[in-house]
């Protein structure tokens, strides 16, 4: 039987930051936006997009909500592994 490694809180948070970072990069590339264009599209600052894409510093729920809304996603979908994220697009 395979044992599953239990993540510490810090490891879990780092994993979520990595998932969010990857998802934003995928969304931005899919739309063909530069970071500045994506920031303008989502109505957030470019430094916010840069920090998220580099997995730096936590992001507020209101910022995540603004980005998700602009991309037609539920906020929690941004934290899903990227291979499942687009299943949850808003209709």
C-alpha positions in Angstrom: 0.0 0.0 0.0 1.4 3.4 -1.0 1.7 6.0 1.7 0.7 9.5 1.0 3.0 12.3 2.3 1.1 14.6 4.6 1.9 18.3 3.7 2.7 20.9 6.2 0.6 24.1 6.2 3.5 25.9 4.5 3.9 23.2 1.9 0.1 23.3 1.2 0.1 27.1 0.8 3.2 27.0 -1.5 1.4 24.3 -3.6 -1.6 26.6 -4.0 0.5 29.5 -5.0 2.2 27.4 -7.6 -1.2 26.2 -9.0 -2.5 29.8 -9.1 0.7 31.0 -10.8 0.5 28.3 -13.5 -3.2 28.9 -14.1 -2.7 32.7 -14.6 0.1 32.0 -17.0 -2.0 29.6 -19.0 -5.0 32.0 -19.1 -2.8 35.0 -20.1 -1.1 33.0 -22.8 -4.5 31.6 -24.0 -5.7 35.2 -24.5 -2.4 36.3 -26.0 -2.0 39.1 -23.5 1.2 40.6 -22.1 1.3 41.0 -18.3 0.3 44.6 -18.7 -2.6 43.8 -21.0 -3.8 41.1 -18.7 -3.6 43.4 -15.6 -5.7 46.0 -17.5 -8.2 43.3 -18.6 -8.6 42.1 -15.0 -8.6 45.7 -13.5 -5.6 45.0 -11.3 -2.0 46.4 -11.2 0.7 44.8 -13.2 2.7 44.2 -10.0 -0.1 42.1 -8.8 0.0 39.9 -11.9 3.8 39.7 -11.7 3.7 38.7 -8.0 1.1 36.0 -8.6 2.8 34.6 -11.7 6.1 34.4 -9.7 4.4 32.8 -6.7 5.3 35.7 -4.5 3.3 37.1 -1.7 -0.3 36.0 -0.9 -3.2 37.4 -2.9 -6.4 38.7 -1.4 -9.7 37.0 -2.2 -11.1 40.3 -3.6 -8.2 40.3 -6.1 -8.7 36.7 -7.0 -12.4 37.3 -7.4 -11.7 40.3 -9.8 -9.3 38.2 -11.9 -11.7 35.2 -12.0 -14.7 37.3 -12.9 -12.8 38.9 -15.8 -11.8 35.5 -17.0 -15.3 34.0 -16.7 -14.3 31.6 -13.9 -15.5 31.0 -10.4 -12.8 32.3 -7.9 -12.1 28.8 -6.5 -11.4 27.5 -10.0 -8.2 29.5 -10.1 -6.9 27.2 -7.4 -7.7 24.0 -9.2 -5.0 22.1 -11.0 -4.8 23.5 -14.5 -6.0 20.3 -16.1 -9.3 20.6 -14.3 -9.7 24.4 -14.2 -11.6 25.0 -17.5 -14.2 22.4 -16.6 -15.5 25.0 -14.2 -16.0 28.0 -16.5 -19.0 30.2 -15.7 -21.9 29.8 -18.2 
